[in-house]
Amino acid sequence: MGEEEKIMAAGKKMVRVREFIMEKDLPAVEELERLCQAGLSGDNGAGGGGGKKKKRGMSLYAEQIGDPFARVRHAPDHVILVAECGDEVVGVIKACVRMVTRGSSSSLRKTKTKTNKFVKAACLLGLRAARDRDGAGAEQRMSGARRVGAAVRDPWRRRASNAASLALFQCRFKYALFRKPWFLGHPVHRHRARVPRAHRVLQLPPPLAASAYAALLPAAAAAAAAPEFVPADLPALLAHKLTRGTYLAVERSPGAGAPSSFAVLSVYDATRSLSFRVGGAQPLLRASLAAARALDRRAPWLRVPSVPDVFRPFGAYLLYGLHMSGPAGAALLRTLCRHAHNVARNNPACAVVAADVAPDDPAAAAVPHWRRFSCDEDVWCIKKITSVAANGNAAPAAGDDDDWTTAPPSSVLFVDPREF
């Protein structure tokens, strides 16, 4: 987008929105990220001032660390914008344009096709704004960028508990509530999770994993469970250096005549880009968990299910591409989650294994998780973007015969771990 800038009035001060400059803006953006940690459950890290304070429960906070471009660098078209008020950075937003599947649609159902339709989507991620800012200027600036890039749709992740932010995007920017994935987290214990001997776990090399998913996803589409947001560059994700592996679980001795069962998932190392922390815990709970860790260290044969010190920053492994089939599919998927737990034990920085799934996904019931490490407050908002005709008027996007923004949700939602 070159050096294009946009100046907007913000009260009596002027806000300038421009592209991120690594050498100049990195310290300010990191500080803003620290002050605006996103709460995955409960309240946001940077609570609003004034008014009567509400009693807060435990919350799981997330903070971006390391490379500021980590969430968008995988897309050829990506950008980070910062908002300046004077010499102070008061907001930042990340965006990328990529191809994703849109799940089932009326046109696909009419033609009874077994393939998923890819659409171009502009994904806005990591909005951070100072307490007295609402991020409006950055969003307006990105709206122009999306029109130039001919993006079709734009999902935005917000928190259900953040009513002010949701109202801003719904009322002012005309976004619609779209999807509400579940974040399911489980702590990584000191002891290995037991894998049933009746199950066999195989690691698939990236080319074979890509072929497996290419066969499974059309099958899901034919079964009216067409996955949404599967990236077109899925083979690149499976071969990514931070993907620890794709694992397949099968039964060693399936019953005679019984339908074959299997489960598959992939594991992504997010310890280099994400830092989590649990806040709001009572001192008694902290002391109890510390005592359990001490007992586990001194008497490991007792196999006390001690929890890592989650009150300090820790990392996570993210599970993606979860799929199961057959009568034993749920049990096999639980086995894969235990295996992923054992893989995560090899990384001292990892304290939680987590997955993002759709509420109606059958895999959700099979993923082991703790309530305190999980939440259902994630909200994706969406807005259909029209292209701009030569006369400057809005024109419908080419090839759009129905509206994805109003389509019923699919039972399978693919959450790209690179953008978490």
HELIX and SHEET records of a PDB file:
HELIX    1   1 MET A   22  LEU A   35  1                                  14    
HELIX    2   2 SER A  106  THR A  111  1                                   6    
HELIX    3   3 ALA A  136  GLY A  149  1                                  14    
HELIX    4   4 ALA A  163  ALA A  167  1                                   5    
HELIX    5   5 LEU A  168  ARG A  172  3                                   5    
HELIX    6   6 PRO A  206  ALA A  222  1                                  17    
HELIX    7   7 LEU A  234  LEU A  238  1                                   5    
HELIX    8   8 PRO A  283  ARG A  298  1                                  16    
HELIX    9   9 PRO A  300  LEU A  302  5                                   3    
HELIX   10  10 GLY A  329  ALA A  344  1                                  16    
HELIX   11  11 PRO A  362  ALA A  366  5                                   5    
HELIX   12  12 ARG A  371  PHE A  373  5                                   3    
HELIX   13  13 TRP A  404  THR A  406  5                                   3    
HELIX   14  14 PRO A  417  GLU A  419  5                                   3    
SHEET    1   A 5 LYS A   6  ALA A  10  0                                        
SHEET    2   A 5 LYS A  13  GLU A  19 -1                                        
SHEET    3   A 5 ASP A  77  CYS A  85 -1                                        
SHEET    4   A 5 GLU A  88  ARG A 102 -1                                        
SHEET    5   A 5 PHE A 118  ALA A 129 -1                                        
SHEET    1   B 5 LYS A   6  ALA A  10  0                                        
SHEET    2   B 5 LYS A  13  GLU A  19 -1                                        
SHEET    3   B 5 ASP A  77  CYS A  85 -1                                        
SHEET    4   B 5 GLU A  88  ARG A 102 -1                                        
SHEET    5   B 5 GLU A 228  PRO A 231 -1                                        
SHEET    1   C 3 ALA A  38  GLY A  39  0                                        
SHEET    2   C 3 SER A  59  GLN A  64 -1                                        
SHEET    3   C 3 LEU A 274  GLY A 279 -1                                        
SHEET    1   D 3 TRP A 156  ARG A 159  0                                        
SHEET    2   D 3 ASP A 378  ILE A 382 -1                                        
SHEET    3   D 3 ALA A 176  ARG A 179 -1                                        
SHEET    1   E 6 TRP A 182  PRO A 187  0                                        
SHEET    2   E 6 CYS A 350  VAL A 357 -1                                        
SHEET    3   E 6 GLY A 315  SER A 325  1                                        
SHEET    4   E 6 PHE A 262  ASP A 269 -1                                        
SHEET    5   E 6 THR A 243  GLU A 251 -1                                        
SHEET    6   E 6 HIS A 199  LEU A 204 -1                                        
SHEET    1   F 2 SER A 387  VAL A 388  0                                        
SHEET    2   F 2 ALA A 394  ALA A 395 -1                                        
END                                                                             
